[in-house]
Amino acid sequence: MDTEIVQQLLESLASFSEAISEIHFCNVCGVETYKLMIHPNAPLAVCEQCFDEAYQVTPVEDNSMPEEDTVTNEQKEAPVEVAKATMFASDKPKQIVYGVVYPVFPEGEFDLEDDMMRAEEIEKMAHAYMINSQGYDIQHQIFNIPREHATVVESYIAPVDISVPSTDGVKSITKGSWVMATKLSDELWKLSEEGKLNAYSIYGKGLRKKVV
């Protein structure tokens, strides 16, 4: 075979291989795409449409936890959004955001789902998260964010009532509340600065008990 033809074939094969290496598939919908969000080389790879849909706030008919005496086995396994708490501060040079994951509410006050957790339950939840998970998702739609994009750097139960600097002045944190700090990658930090990532939201299982 002519050397020039061989060279052309090799060049064509190299170009084809390079093109193939640039083909990716969305981990959410499976569509082939040349534009992946978050990070093109990370285990998490989503197309632009799925990324945008993850930030659309859609009404949920009823995502509250059933009362204990009506819980079925299927409902026990179904994770639900329990509570949402806005982040209260950020450290730009370190790309770290701070927030109360779940607070101890004053007597008679409840979260957005009309629920509350006692300090001992909050502590159990915080410890279980650190032991079993330390994982993050985006809007409860894009799961398993790679560790290099979101890493727990602080997680603690407030030992006393404390006041800390925040973006709105001073944030009061009640004793027993769960506080967390997360270091973000360049990609997620950009989303945080744009206001798209602005809160911690618990996603798990639980039983509701009436507060007497």
C-alpha positions as CSV (number, residue, x, y, z in Angstrom):
1,M,0.0,0.0,0.0
2,D,1.2,3.5,-0.9
3,T,2.9,5.3,2.1
4,E,0.9,8.4,1.4
5,I,-2.4,6.5,1.5
6,V,-1.4,4.8,4.7
7,Q,-0.6,8.2,6.2
8,Q,-4.0,9.6,5.1
9,L,-5.8,6.6,6.6
10,L,-3.9,7.0,9.9
11,E,-4.8,10.7,10.0
12,S,-8.4,10.0,9.3
13,L,-8.5,7.3,12.0
14,A,-6.9,9.8,14.5
15,S,-9.5,12.4,13.6
16,F,-12.3,9.9,14.0
17,S,-11.0,8.7,17.4
18,E,-10.8,12.3,18.6
19,A,-14.4,13.0,17.5
20,I,-15.6,9.8,19.3
21,S,-13.8,10.9,22.5
22,E,-15.9,14.1,22.4
23,I,-19.2,12.3,22.3
24,H,-20.9,12.2,25.7
25,F,-24.2,11.1,27.0
26,C,-26.4,12.8,29.7
27,N,-26.5,10.8,32.9
28,V,-30.1,11.9,33.4
29,C,-31.9,11.5,30.1
30,G,-29.3,9.6,28.1
31,V,-29.2,12.0,25.2
32,E,-26.0,12.4,23.2
33,T,-24.6,15.8,23.6
34,Y,-21.4,17.8,23.0
35,K,-22.1,20.2,25.8
36,L,-22.1,18.7,29.3
37,M,-22.8,20.8,32.4
38,I,-20.9,20.8,35.8
39,H,-17.8,19.2,34.4
40,P,-17.3,17.3,31.1
41,N,-14.8,14.8,32.6
42,A,-16.6,14.2,35.9
43,P,-18.7,11.1,36.6
44,L,-21.7,13.5,36.7
45,A,-22.5,14.7,33.1
46,V,-25.8,16.3,32.3
47,C,-27.0,18.0,29.1
48,E,-28.0,21.6,29.1
49,Q,-31.7,20.9,29.1
50,C,-31.6,18.6,32.1
51,F,-29.4,21.1,33.9
52,D,-31.9,23.9,33.3
53,E,-34.8,21.8,34.3
54,A,-33.1,21.1,37.6
55,Y,-33.5,24.7,38.5
56,Q,-37.2,25.1,37.5
57,V,-39.3,25.3,40.6
58,T,-42.3,23.1,40.1
59,P,-45.2,22.8,42.6
60,V,-45.4,19.6,44.5
61,E,-48.9,18.3,45.4
62,D,-47.9,16.7,48.7
63,N,-44.3,15.8,49.6
64,S,-44.9,15.8,53.3
65,M,-44.2,12.8,55.5
66,P,-47.2,10.7,56.5
67,E,-48.1,10.4,60.1
68,E,-46.7,7.4,61.9
69,D,-49.9,5.4,62.2
70,T,-50.5,5.6,58.4
71,V,-47.0,4.8,57.1
72,T,-46.7,1.9,54.6
73,N,-43.5,0.1,53.8
74,E,-43.4,1.7,50.4
75,Q,-43.7,5.2,52.0
76,K,-40.9,4.4,54.5
77,E,-38.5,3.8,51.6
78,A,-39.5,6.9,49.6
79,P,-37.2,9.8,50.3
80,V,-38.9,13.2,50.7
81,E,-37.7,16.8,51.0
82,V,-38.0,17.5,54.7
83,A,-36.7,21.0,55.1
84,K,-34.8,23.8,53.4
85,A,-32.5,26.3,55.0
86,T,-30.7,29.2,53.1
87,M,-27.0,29.5,53.3
88,F,-26.0,32.4,55.6
89,A,-22.4,33.1,54.5
90,S,-19.7,32.4,52.0
91,D,-15.9,32.6,51.9
92,K,-15.0,33.6,48.3
93,P,-11.2,32.9,48.5
94,K,-11.8,29.4,49.8
95,Q,-15.0,28.8,47.8
96,I,-16.8,27.6,51.0
97,V,-20.5,28.2,51.7
98,Y,-22.0,28.0,55.2
99,G,-25.5,27.2,56.2
100,V,-27.8,25.8,58.9
101,V,-29.0,22.4,57.6
102,Y,-31.7,22.2,60.2
103,P,-32.4,24.5,63.1
104,V,-33.9,23.9,66.6
105,F,-37.1,25.9,66.3
106,P,-38.6,28.0,69.2
107,E,-41.6,26.5,70.9
108,G,-44.6,26.7,68.5
109,E,-42.6,27.4,65.3
110,F,-42.2,24.9,62.5
111,D,-40.4,24.5,59.1
112,L,-42.0,25.0,55.7
113,E,-43.6,21.6,55.9
114,D,-45.2,22.4,59.3
115,D,-42.7,20.0,60.9
116,M,-40.0,20.3,63.5
117,M,-37.3,18.0,65.0
118,R,-36.1,18.0,68.5
119,A,-32.4,18.5,69.2
120,E,-31.7,14.8,69.8
121,E,-33.2,13.8,66.4
122,I,-31.3,16.6,64.6
123,E,-28.1,15.2,66.1
124,K,-28.9,11.7,65.1
125,M,-29.5,12.9,61.5
126,A,-26.3,14.9,61.3
127,H,-24.2,12.0,62.6
128,A,-25.9,9.5,60.3
129,Y,-25.2,11.8,57.3
130,M,-21.5,12.0,58.1
131,I,-21.1,8.3,58.7
132,N,-23.2,7.0,55.8
133,S,-23.3,9.6,53.1
134,Q,-21.6,13.1,52.9
135,G,-23.3,13.2,49.5
136,Y,-24.9,16.1,47.7
137,D,-27.4,16.6,44.9
138,I,-28.8,19.5,43.0
139,Q,-32.5,20.3,43.5
140,H,-33.1,16.6,44.3
141,Q,-32.9,15.9,40.6
142,I,-29.2,15.6,39.8
143,F,-27.7,13.1,42.3
144,N,-24.3,11.9,43.4
145,I,-22.3,15.1,42.9
146,P,-18.7,14.0,42.7
147,R,-16.6,14.7,45.8
148,E,-14.3,17.0,43.9
149,H,-17.3,19.3,43.2
150,A,-18.8,19.4,46.7
151,T,-17.0,18.4,49.9
152,V,-18.1,18.7,53.5
153,V,-15.4,20.6,55.4
154,E,-17.4,21.4,58.5
155,S,-20.4,19.7,60.1
156,Y,-21.3,20.3,63.7
157,I,-24.2,20.7,66.2
158,A,-24.1,24.1,67.8
159,P,-23.0,23.6,71.4
160,V,-24.6,26.8,72.6
161,D,-26.6,29.7,71.1
162,I,-24.3,31.5,68.8
163,S,-24.2,34.6,66.6
164,V,-22.1,34.5,63.4
165,P,-21.4,37.0,60.6
166,S,-23.7,36.5,57.6
167,T,-24.5,38.1,54.3
168,D,-27.4,39.8,56.0
169,G,-25.4,41.0,59.0
170,V,-25.6,38.6,61.9
171,K,-27.1,35.1,61.9
172,S,-28.4,33.7,65.2
173,I,-28.1,30.0,65.6
174,T,-29.9,28.1,68.3
175,K,-28.1,25.5,70.4
176,G,-28.7,22.0,68.9
177,S,-29.0,23.2,65.3
178,W,-27.0,21.4,62.6
179,V,-24.5,23.7,60.8
180,M,-22.5,22.8,57.7
181,A,-19.8,24.2,55.5
182,T,-19.2,22.9,52.0
183,K,-16.2,23.6,49.7
184,L,-17.3,24.0,46.1
185,S,-15.5,23.5,42.8
186,D,-15.1,26.4,40.3
187,E,-18.2,25.2,38.4
188,L,-20.5,25.0,41.5
189,W,-19.1,28.1,43.1
190,K,-20.1,30.0,40.0
191,L,-23.7,28.7,40.4
192,S,-23.6,29.7,44.1
193,E,-22.5,33.3,43.2
194,E,-25.4,33.4,40.6
195,G,-27.8,32.5,43.4
196,K,-28.7,29.1,41.8
197,L,-27.2,27.2,44.7
198,N,-28.4,29.0,47.8
199,A,-29.7,26.5,50.4
200,Y,-29.3,23.2,52.0
201,S,-32.3,20.9,51.7
202,I,-32.7,17.7,53.6
203,Y,-33.6,14.7,51.5
204,G,-34.3,11.5,53.4
205,K,-36.8,9.3,55.2
206,G,-38.6,10.0,58.4
207,L,-41.8,9.5,60.5
208,R,-44.0,12.2,61.6
209,K,-45.3,12.3,65.2
210,K,-47.8,14.6,66.6
211,V,-46.3,17.2,68.9
212,V,-48.4,17.3,72.1
